Amino acid sequence: MRAAATNADRRRHPRFPLGLPVRLQAEGSREATTIELADVSVRGCRLSAFLESAAPANATRVALGFVLPGQRIALAKGRIVRQHRDASGQGVGLAIEQANGAFYEFVQALSDADARIGRLPA
């Protein structure tokens, strides 16, 4: 538990927990897979629930996408920077290197919602 707190303390951008299904495709692959976007920030995310044989290796470049309300598509590209295991199976950490406006607007909306919730009286 302490390692998670240490990692969170080193992050420059807040992470927002999700559990959102997204499509992920590794560079050079013709096939995409649906995976869970477990948490996200403007610079990184955690993807969970890979089958052991399906998780991309560290340094693999990948693209992910998901559909937003209004049929807008959020897209991000990056590289796998770590492997982990969690309750839903194997997962990976992704360093986001490039994303479209819809992706950044989505993360900003999560940040805005988090700020509003944080101001509610206890």
Backbone as a ProteinNet text record, in pm:
[ID]
protein_1_A
[PRIMARY]
MRAAATNADRRRHPRFPLGLPVRLQAEGSREATTIELADVSVRGCRLSAFLESAAPANATRVALGFVLPGQRIALAKGRIVRQHRDASGQGVGLAIEQANGAFYEFVQALSDADARIGRLPA
[TERTIARY]
82.6	0	86.8	195.6	283.7	343.2	376.7	432.7	332.8	206.5	104.6	98.4	107.1	105.4	229.2	344.2	467.1	455.3	403.2	385	289	179.6	81.6	144.1	231.8	296.4	390	447.7	540.1	467.9	341.6	268.5	244.4	258.5	234.1	87.5	13.8	-125.8	-213.5	-328.6	-416.4	-471.1	-488.3	-549.5	-695.3	-778.8	-922.3	-962.1	-1017.1	-1059.7	-1179.5	-1179.8	-1287.9	-1353.9	-1288.8	-1352.3	-1425.3	-1369.1	-1430.6	-1373.9	-1458.8	-1405.4	-1352	-1232.2	-1169.4	-1113	-1087.3	-1022.2	-873.6	-790.4	-645.7	-583.8	-489.8	-420.4	-271.2	-191.8	-46.7	5	110.5	171.6	213.7	181.8	216.3	116.5	16.5	-84.8	-207.4	-269.7	-393.3	-515	-496.9	-608.8	-612.1	-731.5	-751.7	-825.1	-811.6	-879.6	-952.9	-1060.3	-1131	-1073.2	-1041.6	-976.4	-1034.2	-1009	-1062	-962.3	-1008.2	-931.2	-960.8	-867.6	-891.6	-878	-779	-765.9	-692.3	-705	-649.2	-608	-505.2	-466.4	-428	-386.8	-349.6	-219.7	-139	-10.1	4.5	-95.3	-82	-211.7	-211.6	-330.2	-289.5	-383.3	-365.8	-473.3	-432.2	-523.1	-521.8	-641	-652.5	-731.2	-724	-803.5	-752.4	-623.8	-565.9	-559.9	-575.9	-540.8	-388.1	-328.3	-182.7	-110.9	-158.4	-88.9	-115.6	-212.7	-251.4	-189.9	-130.5	-77.5	46.5	50.9	169.3	290.6	407.3	531.9	569.4	653.5	705	770.7	757.2	810.7	727.1	623.4	535.9	456.4	450	368.9	228	129.7	-10.3	-95.7	-214	-315.8	-442.2	-513.4	-641	-746.2	-870.4	-980	-1109.8	-1199.7	-1331.7	-1426.8	-1555.2	-1658.2	-1717.3	-1726.9	-1785.2	-1928.6	-2005.6	-2140.6	-2132.9	-2232.2	-2232.5	-2150	-2110.3	-2034.9	-1894.5	-1840.6	-1701.7	-1611	-1496.8	-1404.1	-1279.7	-1248.4	-1127.5	-1017.1	-902.5	-789.2	-663.6	-580	-450.9	-349.5	-223.9	-113.7	-5.6	65.2	173.5	249.7	324.3	403.3	380.9	388.2	372	498.7	479.9	594.7	605.9	502.4	512.9	400.5	424	328.3	283.9	161	114	5.3	-22.9	-134.1	-229.6	-360.1	-461.3	-574.2	-681.7	-792.7	-852.4	-844.7	-904.8	-804	-683.6	-583.5	-462.9	-397.9	-278.5	-315	-232.1	-255.3	-124.5	-135.9	-17.9	-37	75.2	74.9	116	45.8	71	109.8	223.6	262.5	203.2	114.9	49.4	142.9	170	261.2	187.7	67.6	-9.4	-156.9	-244.5	-388.9	-461.9	-585.8	-664.9	-739.4	-800.8	-873.4	-984.3	-1054.7	-1165.3	-1114.2	-996.5	-939.1	-908.5	-839	-803.7	-927.5	-1029.5	-1154.5	-1221.4	-1214.9	-1270.9	-1201.4	-1067.3	-992.9	-1021.7	-1033.6	-1066.2	-1204.6	-1299.7	-1434.7	-1429.6	-1344.2	-1327.8	-1270.5	-1174	-1112.7	-1214.5	-1294.7	-1397.7	-1499.5	-1541.8	-1638.9	-1578.4	-1452	-1384.4	-1376.9	-1348.6	-1341.1	-1477.7	-1584.6	-1718.9	-1755.4	-1723.8	-1755	-1675	-1550.5	-1465.2	-1514.7	-1596.9	-1647.4	-1780.1	-1837.8	-1964.9	-1944.4	-2039.3	-2024	-2029	-1955.1	-1948.3	-2071.9
-118.6	0	124.6	119	233.6	268.3	169.4	196.4	273.1	238.9	310.6	456.2	480.3	618.6	692.5	625.5	688.5	722.6	630.2	658	773.2	774.9	882.4	1016.6	1017.1	1140.8	1195.3	1109.3	1152.7	1203.8	1174.5	1214.1	1364	1421.9	1565.1	1595.8	1496.5	1516.8	1417	1461	1368.4	1258.3	1139.9	1027.4	1018.7	979.8	965.4	821.1	750.1	611	604.2	501.5	492.3	355.4	258.4	130.9	138.1	210.4	236.8	143	74.8	-8.6	78.3	43.8	116	14.8	60	-24.6	8.7	-93.7	-78.1	-155.5	-91.5	-156.7	-129.1	-235.3	-222.4	-186.4	-105.2	-66.2	-191	-193	-305.8	-420.1	-411	-516.3	-477.5	-575.7	-551.4	-562.9	-623.6	-651.4	-555	-514.4	-433.1	-518.8	-484	-555.9	-456.2	-501	-416.7	-446	-339.2	-349.5	-243.6	-253.5	-157.2	-44	78.4	195.8	216.2	171.1	170	308.1	384.3	523.2	601.5	735.5	818.4	955	1011.9	1151.1	1205.3	1329.7	1385.7	1325.2	1262.9	1209	1058.2	991.1	847	781.4	648.4	573.2	432	364.9	224.4	146.1	42.2	-45.8	-180.6	-238.4	-362.6	-468	-588.1	-703	-767.3	-759	-832.6	-980.1	-1062.6	-1202.9	-1204.1	-1298.6	-1296.4	-1290.8	-1358.1	-1361	-1235.8	-1152.9	-1040.4	-906.6	-896.3	-767.5	-731.7	-610.9	-569.9	-555.8	-582.9	-573.1	-427.2	-405	-270.5	-216.3	-86.2	-11.1	-27.8	-113.5	-128.3	0.2	49.9	167.9	119.5	189.2	150.8	274.3	250.4	355	305.2	396.1	358.8	460.6	417.2	505.3	459.9	558	528.2	637	601.1	692.3	769.8	900.6	990.9	1023.6	1080.2	1125.7	1219.6	1213.1	1294.1	1232.1	1106	1029.8	1085.2	1166.5	1211.1	1096.4	1087.2	979.2	1036.5	985.4	1023.5	925.9	979	896.9	939.1	840.9	868.5	764.5	806.9	717.8	730	621.1	624.3	493.8	472.3	349.9	287.2	156.7	81.2	101.9	141.9	169.5	73.6	-3	-98.8	-202.7	-314	-424.3	-432.2	-474.4	-495.9	-602.3	-652.4	-745.1	-679.6	-696.3	-645.6	-746.4	-710.8	-804.5	-857.1	-778.2	-821.9	-890.1	-911.6	-980	-892	-918.1	-844.3	-708.7	-610.8	-478.2	-410.9	-292.1	-216.7	-69.2	-0.8	143.5	201.6	303.5	366.1	511.7	551.8	692.9	751.5	849.2	909.5	1012.4	996	1085	1181.7	1144	1226.9	1189.9	1290	1263.4	1373.2	1343.7	1445.7	1533.5	1638.5	1732.1	1666.7	1572.4	1505.1	1430.9	1370.2	1299.4	1398.5	1507.6	1606.2	1672.7	1696.1	1753.2	1655.8	1526.3	1424	1426	1429.4	1432	1562	1673	1799.7	1793.2	1730	1715.2	1630.6	1527.7	1448.2	1534	1617.2	1706.2	1806.1	1863.3	1958.7	1892.1	1770.7	1698	1664.2	1624.5	1592.8	1716.5	1831	1955.4	1990.6	1971.3	2000.7	1907.2	1779.7	1681.8	1712.8	1753.5	1784.7	1903.6	1989.6	2107.2	2082	1964.3	1935.3	1922.1	1968.4	1952.9	1806.3	1772.5	1632.1	1595.4
0	0	0	73.9	82.2	-53.3	-137	-269.6	-354.8	-344.8	-422.2	-380	-251.3	-202.9	-250.8	-251.4	-298.8	-446	-528.2	-670.7	-691.5	-616	-629.6	-593.8	-492.8	-450.9	-557.6	-640.3	-744.8	-868.6	-882.2	-1002.3	-1003.9	-1122.3	-1138.6	-1164.8	-1213	-1250.4	-1175.3	-1125.7	-1051.9	-1142.7	-1084.2	-1154.9	-1114.6	-1208.7	-1184.7	-1211.1	-1111.5	-1130.8	-1224.9	-1312.3	-1410.4	-1418.2	-1478.5	-1509.7	-1643.4	-1738.7	-1869	-1975.4	-2052.2	-2160.3	-2274.1	-2322.3	-2433	-2531.6	-2652.9	-2754.3	-2752.7	-2751.1	-2746.4	-2861.6	-2930.2	-3040.3	-3029.6	-3032.7	-3028.4	-3166.8	-3169.9	-3296.1	-3373.6	-3501.8	-3586.6	-3583.1	-3498.2	-3488.1	-3569.9	-3630.8	-3704.9	-3615.2	-3498.8	-3409.8	-3291.7	-3254.8	-3134.6	-3032.3	-2906.4	-2800	-2711.6	-2650.8	-2554.2	-2417.1	-2345.2	-2215.7	-2122.7	-1994.5	-1898.4	-1872.8	-1891.6	-1852.1	-1704.2	-1617.6	-1473.7	-1411.9	-1457.5	-1414.2	-1521.4	-1514.6	-1621.1	-1567.1	-1628.5	-1607.5	-1745.2	-1751.4	-1882	-1935.1	-1851.3	-1894.6	-1881.6	-1823.6	-1808.1	-1769.9	-1775.8	-1735.3	-1697.6	-1633.9	-1598.2	-1670.7	-1739.9	-1812.7	-1743	-1719.5	-1642.8	-1717.3	-1662.4	-1706.2	-1833.9	-1859.5	-1972.2	-1937	-2037.9	-2020.7	-2017.2	-1946.7	-1932.2	-2065.8	-2165.6	-2294.4	-2378.3	-2339.2	-2424.3	-2383.6	-2265.1	-2220.1	-2301.3	-2356.7	-2432.1	-2340	-2392.9	-2316.7	-2293.1	-2193.2	-2169.2	-2296.7	-2316.9	-2431	-2558.3	-2556.4	-2672.8	-2691	-2811.8	-2842.5	-2873.2	-2814.8	-2831.4	-2856	-2907	-2922.7	-2855.6	-2790	-2731.2	-2771.5	-2772.7	-2808.5	-2745.1	-2727.8	-2674.9	-2721.4	-2726.1	-2775.4	-2658.1	-2677.4	-2577.5	-2616.6	-2524.8	-2562.4	-2683.1	-2767.4	-2889.1	-3000	-2982.9	-3082.1	-3107.9	-3015.6	-3027.4	-2984.8	-3048.5	-3018.3	-2952	-2832.9	-2760.2	-2798.9	-2839.4	-2881.2	-2806.9	-2773.4	-2710.8	-2758.1	-2767.7	-2804.1	-2698.4	-2677.5	-2581.5	-2580.8	-2472.8	-2461.1	-2324.2	-2321.6	-2197.9	-2114.4	-1988	-1901.5	-1783.5	-1752.7	-1642.8	-1653.2	-1586.9	-1576.2	-1430.7	-1406.8	-1269.9	-1268.2	-1149.9	-1129.8	-1033	-1060	-967.9	-960.5	-894.3	-872.3	-1002.2	-1109.9	-1236.5	-1328.7	-1282.6	-1364.8	-1390.9	-1502	-1537.9	-1596.2	-1570.6	-1624.4	-1661.4	-1720.4	-1761	-1729.7	-1716.9	-1705.6	-1839.7	-1882.6	-2012.6	-1993.2	-2048.3	-2051.1	-2178.5	-2164.2	-2280.6	-2341.9	-2470.2	-2542	-2633.9	-2675.3	-2767	-2753.6	-2760.8	-2754.2	-2829.5	-2865.2	-2935.1	-2834	-2885.4	-2800.7	-2721.5	-2781.3	-2711.4	-2588.1	-2598	-2483.5	-2370.7	-2404.6	-2301.8	-2241.6	-2322.3	-2270.3	-2174	-2203.4	-2115.9	-1979.8	-1980.4	-1854.6	-1778.2	-1850.1	-1784.5	-1719.9	-1787.1	-1730	-1602.4	-1599.4	-1477.3	-1365.5	-1399.2	-1301	-1247.1	-1336.3	-1294.2	-1202.3	-1237.4	-1155.5	-1019.9	-1018.2	-893	-803.2	-861.8	-784.2	-725.4	-803.6	-752.4	-637.3	-652.8	-547.9	-422.5	-438.7	-325	-244.3	-304.4	-234.7	-164.3	-182.8	-117.9	33.2	113.7	258.9	299	402	449.3	527.7
[MASK]
++++++++++++++++++++++++++++++++++++++++++++++++++++++++++++++++++++++++++++++++++++++++++++++++++++++++++++++++++++++++++

